[in-house]
Amino acid sequence: MSQSPRSSQAPYLTVSVTDPAKMGNGVQAYISYKVITKTNLPEYDSPEKIVIRRYSDFVWLRDRLFEKFKGIFIPPLPEKSTVEKFRFSAEFIELRRQALDVFVNRIASHHELRQSEDLRIFLQADEQTMERARFTETGIFKKPADLIQIFKDVQSKVSDVVLGKEKPVEESNAEYEKLKTYIFQLEDHLAEAQKHAYRLVKRHRELGQSLSDFGKAVKQLGECEGNALGKAFAELGAKSEILSIKLQKEAQHLLMNFEEPLKDYVRAVQSIKATMAERANAFRHHCELVEAIKFKEIDMNKLRLTRSEKLAEAEREYEELKADGMEATRRFDTIVKRMNEEIARFQEQKTIDMGVAFHEFAKGQVHLANGIAEAWRSLVPKIEACSALTATV
């Protein structure tokens, strides 16, 4: 019996976030996106689906995954702009669209996250169903504000552990302590690199604007002159304006392909730190239950000696504590196992992504430098000729 073309293909799930569009007006305005899914996975309704989503839908997906997949580094979302004048700028909207595309494809390519029912809802549900899902969260799921607070608390909590300031019971694991130190150092170094990448983008834009202004001024100066000198000034002005465009294009290339990937990895490290905080909470809960079980055993022994009527109740509580303890241990072990896998995957992907980003940076700088050198090189003989002509007059 032959397989159908669809079943014979390797499984795939690809997502595109496209066509951002402003919806509404005033404070109620927001950006919507087309989310296009292509897949041959049997759990999806059709091989291609197009839905409309807004930023809060992506936040919903991130929050659900964070609660359900403890130990997995949930891909980060781009931050919201709090500055009104930038919120609907073309550049901000495109940067966010690109980051949302990366976010959802990282989930779709993750061997566990891609199996999430919440991901299927996000990629397939109509807008009304999606809206209902956002507003009918059950009590076990934290609100976005709660998650934001978790992310804010992570740095201080885990920093205290790394620096030895925090007194509560923490894992005594040399390998894990080494990992925590590395994560905080990585965040610092990435943030520093991103800060200077931002300055490079800004410098390219400022230099491009200066060359544009200079070019216009020199062309006007050339109009006041005649003959060869005026023509040389006109060419100098034209070259300056051409180079201005090159610099602006390179600034945009730097922003999209160098600064933004660095910023994305700063956010990714913050997601790792949130998982580290969850691991610390799970470990503390496990230790608290171990202690509670010990105390309950002591209580039961006392009750047996006195043949107290409270023994049966104590034994029932003891069994409940043991069950809770086993669940807490299982939860902690799951987080540790997942984190070990996630760190290896993160390191591998970081090596690839950082290599691409720095290659794009170097390639862009070479292209720009060659363009600038060629532009000025072609102009030098004409200016020299004009200078020689002027000197003989």
HELIX and SHEET records of a PDB file:
HELIX    1   1 PRO A    5  SER A    8  1                                   4    
HELIX    2   2 GLY A   26  GLN A   28  5                                   3    
HELIX    3   3 TYR A   55  LYS A   68  1                                  14    
HELIX    4   4 GLU A   84  ARG A   87  1                                   4    
HELIX    5   5 ALA A   90  SER A  109  1                                  20    
HELIX    6   6 LEU A  113  GLN A  115  5                                   3    
HELIX    7   7 GLU A  117  GLN A  124  1                                   8    
HELIX    8   8 GLU A  127  PHE A  135  1                                   9    
HELIX    9   9 PRO A  144  LEU A  163  1                                  20    
HELIX   10  10 ALA A  174  CYS A  224  1                                  51    
HELIX   11  11 ASN A  227  LEU A  254  1                                  28    
HELIX   12  12 LEU A  255  GLU A  259  3                                   5    
HELIX   13  13 GLU A  260  THR A  306  1                                  47    
HELIX   14  14 LEU A  311  THR A  392  1                                  82    
SHEET    1   A 3 LEU A  13  MET A  23  0                                        
SHEET    2   A 3 TYR A  30  THR A  39 -1                                        
SHEET    3   A 3 GLU A  48  ARG A  54 -1                                        
END                                                                             
